[in-house]
Amino acid sequence: MKEKICNYCNSIRYFKQKYCTNECKLIAYEQRAKQNEFEFNFKECIIVKNDYNKMLLKYRNKLYLFTACYLCKRSILKKTDNNYYYTSRYFCSQLCMSKTAGAERTAARTIELVCDLDSCKKTFRRQLFHYKKTIYSFCNKKCAQEAQKKGGLINALYIQTMLCNYGVKSPLQSEKILHKAMKTIEKSNKKKQVSKVETCFYSILENHFDNVIQQKQIRFWPIDFYIAKYDTYIQIDGIHWHGLDKTEDELKKLALSSAHYKSVLRKSQNDRQQNKWFLKHNIKLVRITDEQVYNYSQFIADIIYEIKSVNFTPIDCFKKNMQLREACI
């Protein structure tokens, strides 16, 4: 067993108590009592029970408990009974008791975090129902903005949050998010505004097909037309608005200085993603431009003929969509 020194007489002790004997302990407690401005003759007391952090004393046929406050560690001496000795915590005042209870309530409802900004590293608490699992956490908005400026943590923080909450890097890869989005769209009953090109092309389709559905929702995309009989989707793209007249590199350069071309680039990327998704799920998606509708070119007549044919496959649709983009450039 390790040798330890008595806190009062500095002699060697071989047990867990702070003092080597009860006499040393009583003398030390009397000194502590005088410092806390209450007088008590510890030397005439009989020790009934003795523990590491509390002591039950008998003085003139009355029991006294001598211990320290749980919160402020101030010495306490009070009349008591034998049962009170076994309680876990003691308080010197009602204030200390209420402070401890309040701290425990907040600790139960909150979680302790450390700010991830290197210059801050401040500890803070956040309520559990507001807290989401993230790799990065900041104590306030200023720290978050500084971190974003320094290391470009916007994308990293977003990706790590998505990975923790949904297990994917992008919301488009999560079936849960897509399912929620579809439900929200169905509840809102909001439909996309129909353009003149679409109304014009709808009249053309009605002459050749039955039961043509406008604004058919698939996944989270509203597709312009759906022909149920042939299970084919048709999408009309404006040449300028969908970036068909420019390459992707050109759009990226223009997007750096223009908010308008940012949205054009986003639509162009969305179109490519749609083409891949429809091909992967073996669904036919046909793309035509607004100019082809207005001019009623031979291309549209051929498309209508191919939709009706049995041999028209999703791979053929994908190839035609790629050829359309190359022809516009």
Backbone torsions as a table, in degrees:
resi	resn	phi	psi	omega
1	MET	NA	141.6	-178.2
2	LYS	-71.3	141.1	177.4
3	GLU	-80.9	133.8	177.9
4	LYS	-127.4	160.6	-174.5
5	ILE	-107.1	138.9	178.2
6	CYS	-64.5	138.3	-177.8
7	ASN	-72.6	-14.2	-178.8
8	TYR	-106.2	-55.5	-173.9
9	CYS	-100.6	-2.7	178.4
10	ASN	62.9	20.6	174.7
11	SER	-86.0	163.5	-175.3
12	ILE	-77.7	136.0	175.5
13	ARG	-126.6	156.3	-174.7
14	TYR	-123.4	26.9	-178.9
15	PHE	-141.9	177.8	-171.4
16	LYS	-76.9	-18.2	-179.4
17	GLN	-62.7	153.4	-179.6
18	LYS	-75.1	-21.9	-174.6
19	TYR	-119.8	151.5	-175.6
20	CYS	-74.2	-36.3	179.5
21	THR	-135.5	168.9	176.8
22	ASN	-67.9	-29.7	178.4
23	GLU	-63.0	-47.1	177.4
24	CYS	-59.1	-41.5	-178.2
25	LYS	-64.4	-43.8	-179.9
26	LEU	-64.4	-41.3	179.0
27	ILE	-64.7	-43.1	179.7
28	ALA	-64.6	-40.7	179.3
29	TYR	-66.5	-34.6	177.5
30	GLU	-64.5	-39.6	176.9
31	GLN	-64.4	-41.5	177.7
32	ARG	-64.9	-37.9	179.5
33	ALA	-64.5	-40.5	178.5
34	LYS	-65.1	-37.7	177.2
35	GLN	-63.6	-34.6	179.4
36	ASN	-89.5	12.2	171.9
37	GLU	64.3	37.4	165.8
38	PHE	-135.3	137.1	-174.1
39	GLU	-99.7	135.4	179.8
40	PHE	-157.7	133.1	-177.5
41	ASN	-86.4	92.2	-177.6
42	PHE	-70.3	-26.3	-174.6
43	LYS	-68.5	-27.8	-179.8
44	GLU	-89.3	-0.4	-177.0
45	CYS	-81.8	154.9	171.7
46	ILE	-109.4	128.8	-179.9
47	ILE	-81.2	115.3	178.9
48	VAL	-84.2	-50.8	178.9
49	LYS	-138.3	145.0	-175.6
50	ASN	-135.3	124.9	179.9
51	ASP	-127.9	178.6	-175.2
52	TYR	-63.6	-40.4	-173.8
53	ASN	-122.2	8.5	179.4
54	LYS	-154.2	161.7	-176.3
55	MET	-149.2	133.6	177.5
56	LEU	-102.1	120.2	-174.8
57	LEU	-115.7	148.9	174.7
58	LYS	-114.2	121.9	-178.1
59	TYR	-137.8	115.5	-178.9
60	ARG	53.5	52.1	176.3
61	ASN	62.6	20.7	176.2
62	LYS	-126.9	145.5	-179.3
63	LEU	-93.9	136.8	178.3
64	TYR	-129.5	141.7	176.1
65	LEU	-106.3	127.4	176.2
66	PHE	-117.4	117.6	-178.0
67	THR	-154.2	-168.7	179.9
68	ALA	-119.4	148.8	178.4
69	CYS	-64.2	139.2	-177.5
70	TYR	-64.1	-34.2	-175.7
71	LEU	-93.6	-57.2	-173.0
72	CYS	-95.7	-3.3	177.7
73	LYS	62.8	20.2	177.9
74	ARG	-78.1	145.6	-179.1
75	SER	-68.5	139.1	-179.6
76	ILE	-123.0	135.9	172.3
77	LEU	-133.5	116.1	-178.1
78	LYS	-145.5	151.6	174.8
79	LYS	-67.5	142.1	-176.2
80	THR	-156.0	-176.8	173.6
81	ASP	-118.5	179.4	-175.4
82	ASN	-66.4	-33.3	-176.7
83	ASN	-71.6	-35.1	-177.6
84	TYR	-64.6	-22.3	-179.7
85	TYR	-61.1	-28.0	-173.8
86	TYR	-91.2	2.6	175.1
87	THR	-69.5	153.8	-171.4
88	SER	-80.2	-34.3	-174.9
89	ARG	-133.4	149.8	179.3
90	TYR	-131.0	146.0	-178.3
91	PHE	-129.6	144.9	-178.7
92	CYS	-80.3	-23.1	-178.6
93	SER	-153.1	169.9	177.5
94	GLN	-67.0	-31.6	179.5
95	LEU	-61.6	-47.1	178.4
96	CYS	-61.9	-37.1	-179.7
97	MET	-66.6	-45.0	-178.9
98	SER	-68.5	-36.3	177.1
99	LYS	-63.3	-43.1	179.2
100	THR	-64.4	-43.5	179.1
101	ALA	-62.8	-41.9	178.4
102	GLY	-63.8	-42.0	179.3
103	ALA	-64.0	-36.7	179.5
104	GLU	-69.5	-37.1	178.2
105	ARG	-65.0	-44.3	178.9
106	THR	-66.6	-36.1	178.7
107	ALA	-65.7	-33.6	179.2
108	ALA	-71.1	-30.7	-177.6
109	ARG	-94.3	-9.1	-174.5
110	THR	-125.4	170.3	176.8
111	ILE	-129.5	140.5	-178.1
112	GLU	-89.4	128.4	-178.9
113	LEU	-129.1	164.6	177.0
114	VAL	-120.1	132.0	179.6
115	CYS	-62.9	132.6	-175.5
116	ASP	-84.2	-3.7	176.0
117	LEU	-73.4	128.7	-174.6
118	ASP	-61.1	-34.7	-177.8
119	SER	-82.0	-8.6	-177.0
120	CYS	-106.9	-69.2	-179.6
121	LYS	52.8	36.1	-178.9
122	LYS	-85.6	139.0	175.9
123	THR	-85.5	137.9	-179.8
124	PHE	-148.0	162.3	179.9
125	ARG	-113.2	142.8	179.0
126	ARG	-130.8	139.5	-178.6
127	GLN	-65.6	141.4	-172.9
128	LEU	-64.4	-37.4	-177.9
129	PHE	-76.0	-11.3	172.5
130	HIS	-96.7	-14.9	-171.6
131	TYR	-87.7	133.8	173.3
132	LYS	-121.3	147.5	-177.8
133	LYS	-67.3	118.5	176.2
134	THR	-137.3	156.4	176.2
135	ILE	-73.3	-37.5	-179.9
136	TYR	-107.1	139.4	175.0
137	SER	-140.3	136.2	-176.7
138	PHE	-124.7	147.3	-174.9
139	CYS	-74.8	-28.7	177.7
140	ASN	-152.2	178.7	-175.8
141	LYS	-67.1	-34.7	-178.9
142	LYS	-61.6	-44.7	179.1
143	CYS	-63.2	-40.0	179.6
144	ALA	-64.6	-42.0	179.5
145	GLN	-66.2	-40.4	177.7
146	GLU	-63.3	-41.6	179.3
147	ALA	-64.5	-38.2	178.5
148	GLN	-66.4	-38.5	179.0
149	LYS	-67.3	-40.9	-175.4
150	LYS	-70.1	-59.5	-169.1
151	GLY	-111.3	8.0	-177.2
152	GLY	60.1	49.1	-175.3
153	LEU	-81.5	2.9	-176.9
154	ILE	-60.8	-54.2	-178.5
155	ASN	-69.5	-40.1	-179.0
156	ALA	-63.0	-44.6	179.5
157	LEU	-63.6	-43.1	-179.5
158	TYR	-63.6	-45.1	-178.2
159	ILE	-65.9	-43.9	-178.5
160	GLN	-66.0	-36.6	176.9
161	THR	-64.4	-43.5	178.4
162	MET	-63.1	-40.4	179.9
163	LEU	-65.0	-40.5	-179.3
164	CYS	-69.1	-42.4	-173.6
165	ASN	-84.4	-37.7	-173.0
166	TYR	-124.4	-11.3	178.7
167	GLY	79.5	13.6	178.5
168	VAL	-133.2	160.3	-179.0
169	LYS	-84.4	-28.3	-177.0
170	SER	-126.8	145.9	178.5
171	PRO	-63.3	-24.0	179.6
172	LEU	-70.1	-18.2	-179.8
173	GLN	-88.8	-8.4	-177.4
174	SER	-98.4	123.9	178.1
175	GLU	-69.9	-30.7	178.4
176	LYS	-62.3	-47.2	-178.4
177	ILE	-65.2	-41.6	180.0
178	LEU	-64.7	-38.7	179.3
179	HIS	-64.8	-42.5	177.2
180	LYS	-63.2	-42.3	-180.0
181	ALA	-62.5	-42.5	179.2
182	MET	-62.8	-41.7	179.3
183	LYS	-63.6	-41.5	179.9
184	THR	-63.8	-42.2	179.4
185	ILE	-64.2	-41.5	179.5
186	GLU	-65.1	-38.9	179.8
187	LYS	-68.6	-40.0	-176.5
188	SER	-70.6	-27.4	-178.7
189	ASN	56.2	31.2	178.6
190	LYS	-89.7	129.2	179.4
191	LYS	-113.2	149.9	179.5
192	LYS	-68.6	143.4	178.1
193	GLN	-66.4	133.6	-177.3
194	VAL	-85.8	127.9	-179.3
195	SER	-85.6	171.6	179.4
196	LYS	-64.5	-36.7	-179.8
197	VAL	-62.8	-40.6	-178.1
198	GLU	-68.3	-40.9	177.7
199	THR	-64.8	-38.1	178.1
200	CYS	-64.5	-45.7	-177.9
201	PHE	-72.7	-29.3	177.8
202	TYR	-63.0	-39.9	177.5
203	SER	-65.2	-33.5	177.9
204	ILE	-68.2	-44.9	-178.7
205	LEU	-65.2	-36.1	-179.7
206	GLU	-62.9	-27.5	178.8
207	ASN	-73.4	-21.0	-175.4
208	HIS	-112.2	-24.9	-175.7
209	PHE	-131.6	155.6	173.5
210	ASP	-101.3	155.6	176.3
211	ASN	53.2	56.0	174.5
212	VAL	-86.2	122.9	-177.6
213	ILE	-101.3	130.2	175.9
214	GLN	-93.1	147.6	177.7
215	GLN	52.2	57.0	177.6
216	LYS	-80.2	125.6	-177.7
217	GLN	-88.3	123.8	173.0
218	ILE	-133.2	132.9	-169.9
219	ARG	54.7	-115.6	173.0
220	PHE	-120.3	17.6	-179.8
221	TRP	-101.7	129.4	169.8
222	PRO	-86.2	108.5	179.9
223	ILE	-88.8	141.2	-170.3
224	ASP	-59.5	-47.6	-176.3
225	PHE	-138.9	148.2	175.7
226	TYR	-136.8	125.3	177.5
227	ILE	-103.5	106.5	-171.8
228	ALA	-67.0	-37.0	-175.7
229	LYS	-61.4	-38.7	-177.5
230	TYR	-105.7	3.7	179.0
231	ASP	50.1	54.3	-176.6
232	THR	-129.2	136.0	176.6
233	TYR	-104.3	142.1	179.0
234	ILE	-126.9	131.5	-179.0
235	GLN	-125.0	130.6	177.6
236	ILE	-100.1	125.7	-179.1
237	ASP	-114.4	128.6	171.2
238	GLY	-72.7	132.8	-174.3
239	ILE	-58.6	-44.1	-178.7
240	HIS	-76.4	-48.2	-172.5
241	TRP	-68.4	-24.0	178.3
242	HIS	-104.4	9.2	173.5
243	GLY	65.4	32.7	-178.7
244	LEU	-77.4	-20.8	-177.1
245	ASP	-90.0	3.5	-178.9
246	LYS	-137.2	154.1	176.4
247	THR	-78.5	168.8	-178.5
248	GLU	-68.0	-35.7	177.9
249	ASP	-64.8	-41.1	178.0
250	GLU	-64.1	-41.4	179.1
251	LEU	-64.2	-38.3	179.7
252	LYS	-65.4	-39.3	178.1
253	LYS	-65.8	-43.5	-179.7
254	LEU	-68.6	-32.1	-178.5
255	ALA	-67.7	-22.8	179.8
256	LEU	-66.0	-30.9	-176.1
257	SER	-113.4	-3.5	-175.2
258	SER	-136.5	129.7	177.0
259	ALA	-71.3	-31.1	179.0
260	HIS	-63.1	-46.0	-179.2
261	TYR	-73.4	-18.2	171.7
262	LYS	-63.8	-44.5	179.3
263	SER	-68.9	-34.3	177.3
264	VAL	-65.1	-43.6	177.8
265	LEU	-62.4	-39.9	179.0
266	ARG	-62.5	-42.5	178.7
267	LYS	-65.7	-39.9	179.6
268	SER	-63.2	-43.2	177.9
269	GLN	-66.9	-36.2	178.0
270	ASN	-64.7	-38.6	178.5
271	ASP	-63.8	-42.9	178.3
272	ARG	-62.9	-40.1	179.1
273	GLN	-65.2	-40.5	177.1
274	GLN	-60.3	-46.7	-179.4
275	ASN	-57.2	-44.6	-179.5
276	LYS	-66.6	-40.9	-178.0
277	TRP	-66.4	-44.0	179.8
278	PHE	-64.5	-39.0	178.1
279	LEU	-66.8	-41.6	-179.4
280	LYS	-62.6	-37.9	-177.9
281	HIS	-94.7	10.8	173.9
282	ASN	57.8	47.7	177.5
283	ILE	-120.7	140.1	-177.1
284	LYS	-84.2	125.0	175.1
285	LEU	-128.9	120.5	-179.7
286	VAL	-108.5	132.7	178.4
287	ARG	-113.5	135.3	174.0
288	ILE	-135.3	160.4	-178.4
289	THR	-98.1	164.2	179.4
290	ASP	-66.3	-34.8	-179.8
291	GLU	-66.3	-37.0	178.4
292	GLN	-65.8	-33.9	178.3
293	VAL	-70.1	-46.7	-178.0
294	TYR	-63.1	-39.7	-178.4
295	ASN	-84.6	-11.5	-174.9
296	TYR	46.8	61.6	-175.1
297	SER	-74.4	170.4	178.4
298	GLN	-62.6	-26.0	179.7
299	PHE	-57.9	-42.4	-178.8
300	ILE	-68.6	-40.4	177.5
301	ALA	-61.3	-41.6	178.0
302	ASP	-65.6	-39.0	-179.9
303	ILE	-63.0	-45.1	180.0
304	ILE	-61.4	-39.8	178.8
305	TYR	-66.5	-42.0	-178.3
306	GLU	-69.1	-34.6	177.8
307	ILE	-61.9	-38.2	-179.2
308	LYS	-73.5	-22.9	-177.0
309	SER	-75.9	152.6	-177.0
310	VAL	-75.4	-31.0	-172.6
311	ASN	-81.3	-0.3	-178.1
312	PHE	-77.7	115.2	-173.6
313	THR	-113.8	165.2	175.8
314	PRO	-59.2	-30.4	177.4
315	ILE	-65.8	-40.8	176.8
316	ASP	-61.9	-39.9	177.5
317	CYS	-60.9	-45.4	-178.8
318	PHE	-62.0	-43.7	179.2
319	LYS	-63.0	-42.1	-179.9
320	LYS	-65.3	-37.7	179.0
321	ASN	-65.0	-38.7	177.8
322	MET	-68.3	-39.2	177.6
323	GLN	-65.2	-37.3	179.2
324	LEU	-62.4	-42.9	178.2
325	ARG	-64.1	-42.0	179.6
326	GLU	-66.2	-38.5	-178.6
327	ALA	-66.7	-35.1	-178.8
328	CYS	-70.8	-34.8	179.3
329	ILE	-69.7	NA	NA
